[in-house]
Amino acid sequence: QVQLEESGGGLVQTGGSLTISCVGSTPTFRHYRMAWFRQAPGKERALVAAISWASGSTYYIDSVKGRFTISRDNAKNTMYLQMTDLRPEDTAVYYCNRDVRFGGQYEDWGQGTQVTVSS
């Protein structure tokens, strides 16, 4: 089981930028297709972006296309989400985990990192 730890969240103004990170505890992290998820107050956790193990394929939900960039550094067992032009509707707790849309199982969820965008 890979332990996942998210960090880098914070409070930013509308239009601001933030980069959050996800570190996996073991080298097996690099073999997984990974994803970022977010959970806004009163809403279910939902997929935001995903990336293949070799970074050759990425996926974004429509509302973040052109604003968010997902990337990973397998040598560091780390994945990133660079967020620009942030909007109040991006406010949520952000989590990382495996992308299970094509099979596999979620790892245990970490604590997440809070991103708050003020208007």
C-alpha positions, 0 to 999 in steps of 0.5 A: 500500500502506498501512502500519499501525502498532499501539501502546498495548499493555501489561501489565494485571491481570484486570479492567483496561482498555486502549485500543490504536491503529492508524495508517494511513500514507495517507488511503486508510485511511479508505476501507477496512473495517478490523479488529482481529486477535489472535494468542495464543501457539501459536495462529493469528491471528484476527479480533476486531472489525471496523468499516465505513469510516463507522463505521456497522457493527461486528462482534465475536466473541462472547467480546469482545462487551460488553467491547471497543469498536472505533472509528475517526477517519478524519480522523486515519487512526486506529482504536482498540480499547477493551478493558475487563474484560480476561481472561487469555485476551485475552493476545495480540499485537494487529494491525490490517488490512483486513477482507477477509471481503467482498473486498479484500486484506490490507495488509502486517502491522505489528509488532502490539502486545502485550497481556498480562493477568495473573491 
